[in-house]
Amino acid sequence: MRTACGCDIHPGGLSRRDMLRRAGLGVGSLALASMLSEQKLLAAQGESPVLGTHIVPRAKRVIVLFMGGGPSQVDTFDPKPELTRLDGKDVPESIARGITQKHRVHLNNLFASPWKFKQYGQSGLPVSELFPEVGKRVDDLCIIRSMRHPSPVHSPAEYIALTGSQGGERPSLGAWVTYGLGSENQNLPAFVAMLSGTDPGEPSKTPGWSNGFLPARYQATRIRDGGIPNLALPAEYTMEDRRRQMQLLEEFNRRHLEEHLEETELDARIRSYEMAYRMQTAAPEVFDLSGETPATRKLYGLDEKETADFGKDCLLARRLVERGVRFVQLRLAFWDAHAKIVENHTQLARKSDRPIAALLIDLKQRGLLEDTLVVWGGEFGRTPGAEATGKDTGRDHNCSGYTMWLAGGGVKGGQAIGATDAVGYAAIERPIHPNDLHATILHALGIDQNRLWYEHHNRHEKVTVNGGEVVREVFG
């Protein structure tokens, strides 16, 4: 069998633990095995021996801009003139036909979007005035207007969006990508989750960046407030002190590992110590923004209160992928506007519009956008019918039809795929499930979803669970 880099290996693979045990787990062999495993030249027990790329990749890395809570599609990227015409009325039968009585409650008291839409770019795609700066980049965007899945509840819907299943027990997409492709930089994590925008319900959100049943080393390195916690050495503590400490830890871990070869948590702990040691040299430079030019700081809005926080996250995302981090996941919450949608969406759009546009501009100027896939969207959208009234008007959850967009990584920009009905409730043209989107993201990275698996409970599990269909129109 031949790996993506052209190296021949035995079809059954060689367990990393077997190699470590045979080599005696010396410091040199530990580092060697770590690098070989991360470069997919060794297959650990239970892993697919067919790792790496299977087809020519369009993208090398991914940035996910996750909008927690569910932004409204009819107020952002899916304009509905008919919704404006029917404002305050119930949906007519001609539109509601085929929608069950249980769901028609969401189509009562239709609520026109408070925001106007404007056509942008050569493509002329319409974007809400909530996102004027992103609108200017519309020729780089592939807007999918027909996302749908079965769960209208936040956590299960988020699990579907980020893991492919609503149970919350499966690996996140970032973990699968890291498992399949490894790392481009041995001194930085392959998968980073930036959680400065995580809402108070964080414990229920962890599957979105966890390893699930994959070995623990594939979970994300979590970052808050622009940095990795506890990275700096204590005062008067040298790297030589740290090296001796690492050697002692390696000896203790070696003894335990020889007796408990199947403990992936211990394997992950060993690797985390190795990574932490390397990151203490490499990571501080990544998170030090002092070297960025005034023009770059202005582009991301770092010196303005509304955009500073998310702008910093977006700039760090660029710096991370620029240095070889494979998968970066940002989070901005909470778009859950059951009431006061004007206040809610206006505030969050002001926080994110300029930084997101800056990220696209910056990646493109540096030649990174062509092989970096950027994905925007939440766990679902919102209903065309109103919740509450007057200034308190909002919208309920809607998983029947919502919008996400992609840019870069071989994506054909300036196009919209799929459609919802006349008032924006249900996907009626080219319905796309998150598993289809995951298959498409893997395809962009050169991974065949059916050839990337992990043996769990005697079953070859794959990222798209029971299968997804690559949305080939995304690539033109």
C-alpha positions in Angstrom: 0.0 0.0 0.0 1.2 3.5 -0.8 0.5 6.6 1.3 -0.2 10.1 0.0 3.5 10.9 0.2 4.4 7.9 -1.9 5.8 5.7 0.9 5.1 1.9 0.9 3.6 0.4 4.1 2.2 -3.0 5.0 -1.6 -3.1 4.4 -2.3 -3.9 8.0 -0.2 -1.0 9.3 2.2 -1.1 12.2 0.7 -0.1 15.6 2.4 3.0 17.0 2.4 1.3 20.4 4.0 -1.8 19.0 6.8 0.3 17.5 7.3 2.2 20.7 7.4 -1.0 22.7 9.9 -2.6 20.3 12.1 0.5 20.2 12.2 0.8 24.0 10.5 4.2 24.1 13.7 6.2 24.1 13.3 9.9 23.7 14.5 9.7 20.1 12.1 6.9 19.2 9.2 8.6 20.9 9.7 11.7 18.8 10.2 9.6 15.7 7.0 7.6 16.2 5.1 10.8 17.0 6.2 12.4 13.7 5.6 9.3 11.6 2.1 8.8 13.1 1.2 12.4 12.5 2.4 12.1 8.9 0.3 9.0 8.4 3.2 6.6 7.9 2.1 4.5 10.8 -1.5 3.2 11.4 -2.5 2.7 15.0 -4.8 -0.1 16.1 -8.3 0.4 14.8 -7.3 3.0 12.2 -7.9 2.8 8.5 -4.7 2.0 6.7 -6.0 4.2 3.8 -5.2 7.6 5.3 -4.1 10.8 3.5 -5.6 12.0 0.2 -7.4 9.7 -2.2 -8.0 12.3 -5.0 -6.3 15.5 -6.0 -7.1 18.0 -3.2 -8.4 21.5 -3.9 -7.8 22.6 -0.3 -5.2 21.9 2.3 -7.0 23.4 5.3 -10.3 24.5 6.7 -11.6 27.5 8.6 -15.2 27.1 10.0 -17.0 30.3 11.1 -19.7 28.7 13.3 -22.6 31.0 14.1 -24.1 29.4 17.2 -27.8 29.8 17.8 -28.9 29.9 14.2 -28.8 33.1 12.1 -31.9 33.9 10.1 -31.6 33.0 6.4 -34.4 35.3 5.3 -32.6 38.2 6.9 -29.0 37.5 5.7 -28.5 35.6 2.4 -31.9 34.3 1.2 -34.1 37.3 0.3 -37.9 36.7 0.0 -39.9 39.4 -1.7 -43.1 37.4 -1.2 -42.5 37.4 2.6 -42.5 41.2 2.4 -45.7 41.2 0.4 -47.4 38.8 2.9 -46.1 40.6 6.0 -48.6 40.1 9.0 -50.6 37.5 7.1 -50.7 33.7 7.4 -49.1 31.7 4.6 -51.4 31.0 1.7 -52.3 27.4 0.9 -50.4 27.6 -2.4 -47.1 27.9 -0.5 -48.0 25.8 2.6 -49.2 22.8 0.5 -47.2 19.7 1.7 -46.3 21.2 5.1 -47.9 19.4 8.0 -50.3 21.2 10.3 -47.8 20.8 13.2 -45.3 22.9 11.3 -47.7 25.5 9.9 -47.6 27.4 13.2 -44.2 28.7 12.0 -46.0 30.1 8.9 -48.6 32.1 10.8 -48.1 35.9 11.2 -45.5 36.2 8.5 -42.8 38.7 9.4 -41.0 40.6 6.6 -37.3 41.1 7.0 -36.5 44.4 8.7 -33.4 44.7 6.4 -33.1 45.5 2.7 -31.1 43.4 0.3 -28.6 44.7 -2.3 -27.0 43.0 -5.3 -23.2 42.9 -5.1 -20.3 42.0 -7.5 -20.3 40.7 -11.0 -22.6 37.8 -10.0 -25.2 40.2 -8.6 -26.1 37.9 -5.8 -28.2 39.7 -3.1 -26.9 40.1 0.4 -28.7 41.8 3.4 -27.6 45.2 4.6 -26.6 43.3 7.8 -23.4 42.2 5.9 -22.3 45.0 3.6 -18.6 44.1 3.8 -19.2 40.3 3.2 -21.5 41.4 0.4 -18.6 43.0 -1.4 -16.9 39.6 -1.4 -19.9 37.8 -2.8 -18.1 36.7 -6.0 -15.9 34.5 -3.8 -18.9 32.9 -2.1 -20.9 29.8 -2.9 -24.2 30.3 -1.1 -26.1 27.1 -0.2 -29.7 28.1 0.4 -31.2 24.6 0.9 -29.6 23.2 4.0 -31.9 21.0 6.1 -32.0 18.3 8.7 -34.5 16.9 11.2 -33.7 18.5 14.6 -35.1 21.9 15.7 -33.3 21.8 19.1 -30.0 23.6 19.5 -27.6 21.0 20.9 -28.8 18.0 18.7 -28.8 20.4 15.7 -25.3 21.5 16.5 -24.1 17.9 16.8 -25.6 17.2 13.3 -23.9 20.3 11.9 -20.5 19.5 13.4 -20.4 15.7 13.8 -23.1 14.4 11.4 -25.3 12.9 14.0 -27.6 14.3 16.7 -26.4 11.9 19.4 -23.3 13.9 20.4 -21.2 10.8 20.7 -19.4 11.0 17.4 -16.1 12.7 16.4 -16.3 16.3 15.2 -15.5 17.1 11.6 -12.3 18.7 12.7 -11.2 15.5 14.5 -12.0 13.4 11.4 -10.0 15.7 9.1 -7.0 15.7 11.5 -7.2 11.9 11.8 -7.3 11.6 8.0 -4.6 14.1 7.0 -2.4 14.7 10.1 -0.6 17.9 10.7 1.4 20.3 8.4 3.3 21.7 11.4 4.7 19.5 14.1 5.0 22.4 16.5 1.4 23.5 16.5 -1.9 21.6 16.9 -3.5 20.3 13.8 -7.0 21.2 15.1 -7.8 24.4 17.0 -11.1 25.5 18.4 -11.4 29.2 19.3 -14.1 29.4 22.0 -14.2 33.1 22.9 -17.7 33.2 21.4 -19.0 30.2 23.2 -22.3 30.8 25.0 -23.1 29.8 28.7 -24.3 26.4 27.5 -20.8 25.4 26.7 -20.7 21.9 28.3 -23.4 20.8 25.9 -21.4 22.1 22.9 -18.2 20.1 23.5 -19.0 17.4 20.9 -18.4 20.1 18.3 -14.7 20.0 18.9 -14.2 16.6 20.5 -12.7 13.4 19.3 -15.7 11.2 20.0 -14.6 7.5 19.6 -11.4 8.5 17.7 -8.2 8.4 19.8 -8.1 11.3 22.2 -5.2 13.0 20.4 -7.6 14.1 17.6 -9.6 16.4 19.8 -9.2 20.2 19.3 -6.8 22.4 21.2 -9.1 24.9 22.8 -8.3 28.6 22.8 -9.9 31.4 24.7 -9.3 35.1 24.7 -6.6 34.9 22.0 -4.2 32.4 23.4 -3.5 28.9 24.7 -3.8 28.9 28.5 -0.8 27.9 30.7 1.6 28.0 27.9 4.3 30.3 29.4 6.9 28.8 31.7 6.9 29.9 35.3 9.4 32.5 36.4 13.0 31.3 36.8 12.0 28.0 35.1 14.2 27.2 32.0 13.6 25.1 28.9 16.4 22.8 30.3 14.3 22.3 33.4 11.3 21.5 31.2 13.4 19.0 29.1 14.4 17.1 32.3 10.8 17.1 33.4 9.7 15.7 30.1 12.2 12.9 30.3 10.9 11.9 33.7 7.3 12.0 32.5 8.2 9.9 29.5 9.7 7.3 31.8 6.6 7.1 34.0 4.3 7.1 30.9 6.4 4.4 29.2 6.0 2.0 32.2 2.2 2.6 32.4 1.8 2.4 28.6 3.5 -1.0 28.5 0.8 -2.4 30.8 -2.2 -0.5 29.3 -1.6 -0.5 25.5 -5.3 0.4 24.6 -5.6 3.6 26.7 -5.9 6.3 24.0 -6.2 8.9 26.7 -2.6 8.1 27.9 -1.4 8.1 24.3 -3.0 11.5 23.9 -1.5 12.7 27.1 2.0 11.7 26.0 1.5 13.5 22.7 0.1 16.6 24.4 3.2 16.8 26.6 5.3 16.5 23.4 3.2 19.1 21.7 3.3 21.5 24.7 7.0 21.3 24.8 7.3 22.3 21.1 4.5 24.9 21.4 6.3 26.8 24.1 8.7 27.9 21.4 6.4 28.1 18.4 3.0 29.2 19.7 3.9 32.5 21.5 4.9 34.0 18.1 1.6 32.9 16.5 -0.5 34.7 19.1 1.7 37.8 19.2 -0.1 40.3 17.0 2.3 43.2 17.6 4.1 42.5 14.3 0.9 43.0 12.3 0.8 46.2 10.3 -1.5 49.1 11.1 -3.3 48.4 7.8 -4.0 44.8 8.8 -5.2 45.8 12.3 -7.5 48.3 10.6 -8.7 45.8 8.1 -9.8 43.4 10.9 -11.2 46.2 13.0 -8.9 45.4 16.0 -8.9 49.0 17.2 -12.7 49.3 17.3 -14.8 48.0 20.2 -17.5 46.3 18.2 -15.2 44.3 16.0 -12.1 43.9 18.1 -12.9 40.5 19.7 -14.1 38.6 16.6 -11.6 40.5 14.5 -8.8 39.1 16.6 -10.2 35.6 16.3 -10.3 35.9 12.5 -6.8 37.3 12.3 -5.5 34.5 14.5 -7.3 32.0 12.2 -5.3 33.4 9.3 -2.1 33.2 11.2 -2.8 29.6 12.3 -3.6 28.3 8.8 -0.6 30.3 7.4 1.6 28.2 9.7 0.1 24.9 8.8 -2.7 24.3 11.3 -5.1 22.0 9.4 -8.5 22.9 10.9 -9.6 26.1 12.7 -13.0 26.4 14.1 -14.3 29.8 15.3 -17.6 30.4 17.2 -19.8 33.4 17.4 -22.9 33.1 19.6 -25.7 33.7 20.2 -28.0 34.2 17.2 -31.0 32.7 18.9 -33.4 35.6 18.4 -36.8 34.4 19.6 -37.4 38.0 20.5 -35.8 41.3 19.5 -34.2 40.0 16.3 -33.4 43.5 15.1 -31.3 44.1 18.2 -29.8 40.6 18.2 -28.8 40.3 14.6 -27.7 43.9 14.2 -25.3 43.5 17.1 -23.8 40.2 16.0 -23.5 41.2 12.4 -21.6 44.4 13.4 -19.2 42.2 15.4 -18.6 39.8 12.5 -19.2 41.4 9.1 -16.0 43.4 8.9 -13.7 40.7 10.4 -15.1 37.9 8.1 -14.6 40.1 5.0 -11.1 40.9 6.3 -10.3 37.2 6.6 -11.4 36.6 3.0 -9.5 39.6 1.7 -6.3 38.8 3.7 -6.3 35.1 2.7 -6.7 36.1 -0.9 -4.0 38.7 -0.9 -1.6 36.2 0.6 -2.4 33.5 -1.9 -4.0 31.3 0.8 -7.6 31.4 -0.2 -7.2 29.2 -3.2 -6.3 26.2 -0.9 -8.1 27.3 2.3 -11.8 26.4 2.5 -13.8 28.8 4.6 -17.3 27.7 5.8 -19.9 30.0 7.4 -23.2 29.0 9.0 -25.0 27.8 12.1 -26.9 24.7 13.3 -30.1 25.9 11.6 -32.0 29.0 10.5 -35.1 30.8 11.6 -38.8 30.8 10.7 -40.5 33.3 8.4 -43.3 33.6 11.0 -42.9 36.0 13.9 -42.5 35.2 17.6 -43.6 38.0 19.9 -44.8 41.3 18.5 -43.8 44.9 18.1 -40.2 45.8 19.0 -39.9 42.4 20.7 -40.5 40.5 17.4 -38.2 37.5 16.8 -38.2 34.2 14.9 -38.3 30.6 16.0 -35.8 27.8 15.1 -36.0 26.4 11.6 -34.2 23.3 10.5 -36.3 22.8 7.3 -34.5 25.2 5.1 -31.5 27.5 6.0 -28.3 29.0 4.5 -24.6 28.3 4.7 -21.8 29.5 2.4 -18.4 28.4 1.4 -15.4 30.3 -0.1 -11.9 29.4 -1.3 -10.5 25.9 -1.5 -11.5 25.3 -5.1 -15.1 26.6 -4.6 -16.7 28.3 -7.5 -17.8 31.7 -6.1 -20.6 34.0 -7.2 -23.2 31.3 -7.2 -26.2 30.2 -5.1 -27.2 26.5 -4.9 -30.7 25.3 -3.9 -33.7 27.2 -2.9 -36.3 27.5 -0.2 -40.0 28.2 -0.8 -41.4 31.6 -1.5 -41.3 32.7 2.2 -38.1 30.9 3.1 -39.3 28.1 5.3 -38.5 24.8 3.6 -35.9 23.6 1.2 -37.7 22.8 -2.1 -34.8 22.7 -4.6 -31.6 20.7 -4.1 -32.0 19.9 -0.4 -28.6 19.4 1.3 -28.0 17.6 4.6 -25.0 18.5 6.8 -23.6 15.0 5.9 -23.6 16.1 2.2 -21.7 19.2 3.2 -19.2 17.1 5.2 -18.7 14.9 2.2 -18.1 18.0 0.1 -15.6 19.4 2.6 -13.7 16.1 2.6 -13.8 16.0 -1.2 -12.2 19.5 -1.3 -9.5 18.2 0.9 -8.9 15.2 -1.3 -10.6 12.6 0.9 -13.1 10.0 -0.3 -15.6 9.8 2.6 -16.0 6.0 1.9 -12.2 5.3 2.3 -11.7 7.2 5.6 -12.9 5.0 8.5 -12.2 4.0 12.0 -13.0 0.7 13.5 -15.4 1.2 16.5 -17.4 -1.7 18.1 -16.4 -3.9 15.1 -17.9 -1.4 12.6 -16.0 0.7 10.1 -17.3 4.1 11.1 -17.0 7.1 8.7 -17.5 10.8 9.1 -20.7 10.9 7.1 -22.3 8.2 9.2 -24.7 6.5 6.8 -23.5 8.4 3.8 -23.4 11.8 2.3 -23.5 13.0 -1.3 -20.7 15.4 -2.6 -22.3 18.6 -3.8 -20.3 18.8 -6.9 -21.9 22.1 -8.1 -19.9 23.8 -5.3 -16.8 23.4 -7.5 -18.4 24.5 -10.7 
